[in-house]
Every structure is written in structure tokens, then in C-alpha cells.
């Protein structure tokens, strides 16, 4: 995920989100060709969490 690593500074404030982000983006790469609405759902939930904890 090099294209999103710049969005997430590795600090104590964000470190608990890292496993979820790796999990979500691994799911995105697996299901990208099969379920595009699922892809958008994961992306929107990630952006929502990111702007809450920023």
C-alpha cells in the first residue's frame, strides 16, 4: 500500500488503526475484481475513520 502510506503518520495516535488498514486493503486487492461496491464501502469507512482520528 505505498499509495496510502503517506496519509498515515506512524504515531501512537494512529498506530492502533494500522492492523485494520492492512486488513481492509488486503481485502480490497482480493475483492476488487469481484465486488466494486464492497471496495467503495471499505474505502469510505477508512476515510471516515481517518478524518475522525486526525
N, C-alpha and C positions, 0 to 999 in steps of 0.2 A: 504493500500500500504506500508507495513513495509519493503518490499524488495527494495523499491526505495527511502525510506526516507533518507537514509544515503547519497544519491547522491545530495541532495538538501539542502544546508545550509539555515536556515531561517534568511536571512539578508534582508536589504532594496533593495539590488541589485537583489534578486531573488523573492521577495515577490509578485510581480505582475504576476509571472508565476504560482503561486500556484493554482488559480482557473482553469486555463487551464489544468494543470496536473491532478487535481482531476477529471475534466470533461473527459479528454481523457482516464484515466484509468478506470473510471466508464463505459465508452463506451466499453473499451477492455473487461471488465468482462462480459458485456452483449452480445457482438457480437463475443466472442472468438470461440464459437462452430459453428457459422454460417458463418462467413466470415474471414478466415485467412489472405487474402491479405489486408483487412482493418486493421487488427491488426498490420501487419507489417508497413503499411502506417503511422498509429498513432505513432508507436514506432520510426520509422525513423525520423518523424517530431519532436518528442520530443527530440531525441538525437541531431538533427540538431540545434534546439533552445538552448539546453543546452550548446553545445560547442560554439555557437555564444556568449552567455552571460556569459561565465565562466571567 
